[in-house]
């Protein structure tokens, strides 16, 4: 499986257009042996059934390389997740460190995405029959470079 039973994840709510803290639960079909991922949203205890993998991600970790979207400039800027994070950063905003040494807190999760550099060692999930495989970043899709994130009406600009 991609996630472990009751693992803390971030769930992208398409109706709220933002990431929410949740726990993931695995439901295995006995007839097909296919895994379904359900989530329970931390703040409301609401359950979402059969959540697509693209709507789940692990919470960003301290020291992780990420990119911050600047709506003013329309570009993604490299930053790092700060060493000091709140337990519920998904809901209250992440603290990031900029390359110039400045720190900013309250950055909404929807404005952040993981950053991978050429040559980085990664693991990719290839489905329930193959599982996780090791790989290395060899290039970046042009479509990913300029992709704009979904917008949240309660956005903090972060510039």
N, C-alpha and C positions, 0 to 999 in steps of 0.2 A: 504493500500500500504506500501511497504518497505520504500520508500522515498517520500518526499513531492515534489510537482511541483516546478521546478527551484532550488532545493536544490543543494548546492555545494557538489560534490563527487570526489573521485579519481576513474578513469577509467583505467583498465589495457589494454593497447594496445598490442595485441599479435604480431603485425608486428614490433613494436618498442621495445618490451619486457621491458616495464616500465610503471609505473603509471603516469597518466596525470591528471591535474586538469580539471574538467568539471562540467557542470550543467546537471541534469537529468530532463527529461520531461516524463510525463505519458500519454500514449495513451490507452484509454479504448475501447475495441470492444463492440459495442452496441448489437451485436448478441450473444456473448458468455459471456460478462461482464469480460473478461480476461484483465489484465493490461499488457501492453508492456512498457518497459523502453528504451527510446532513450536518447542519451547524445549529448551535444554540447561541444566540446573541447574548453577550455578557450583560449588557445594561438592561435588557428587557425580558430575558429568558424566552424570547420567541424562537421557535424552531423553523428552520428553512430546510426543505427536503430536496434531495438530489441536486446539490449545488455543483455547478461546473467547476472544473479545476482552475480555469482561468480567473475565476472569481475568488480564489483563495490564495493566500501567501502567508509565509511565516512572518511574524513581526520583525521589523528591522532591528538589528543588534548593534550594541556599542562598538564603535570602531569600524563599522561597515561602510564601504564606499557606496555612495548613492548619488543621484542627481536630483537637483531641486529645480522645478519648473518656474521660470520667470515669465509671467504673463505680460509684463511691460515690454520685455525684449523678445518674447516668443521663442526662447531657447532654454535648453536644459543646462544647468551649471553643476560642475562637480563639487560635492561637499562630502563630509563624513558625519555619521551619526555620532553625536557627542558621547563622552564617557558618562555623563550624568543624565539619566533618563528617568522619567516617571514610570511607575509600574503600568499605567494605562496610557502610554504615549499615543496609541492608536486613536483613542478618543479625545485626548486633550492636547495633542500636538507633540511632535518630536523636537528635540534640541539638536541642532546641527552646527558643525564647525566648518567655517569657510577656509580656503587655502591661505587667506591673508591673516589668519589667527582670530578673526572675529567669531563670535558665537551668537546664535539666534535661537530662541525657543518658541514654542507654539506653532510650529510648522505643521499644517494638516497633512495627514498620511497620503491624501490623494495627490499632493504636489511632489511626492517623492517616489522614485523608482530605483531599483538596484542598478549599480553601474558595474559593467564587466569590461576589463581592458584586454587588449590583444595578449594572448599567451596565458591568461588566467586559467587555472584548473577549475573545472565545473563538473557537476553531475546533472544529468538530464533524465527525466522520467519518460520511459518509452512504452508505457502502458502496463496493464496488470500482468501480462504474460512475460514481458521482458524485464520490467522493473527499472531500477536506476542503473545508468551506465556512466562511466567516467568519460570526460571529454576535455577539450581545450578550446578557448575562444580563438577563432581564426579570422574573424571578420565581423563587421557590424552592418546590419541592414540599414540602407538609407531611409526606409520607411520608419524605422525606430528612432532615428536621430531627431527628426522634427515632429514626431507624434505629440499632439497636445493631449493632456490628461482630461478626464471628465471634470467638469467644474462643479464646485460646491458653492451654493449661494452665500454661505457664511464664511467665505474665503478670507484668509489673512494673506496679504500680498507677498510677504517674504522677501521683498527687494530692499 
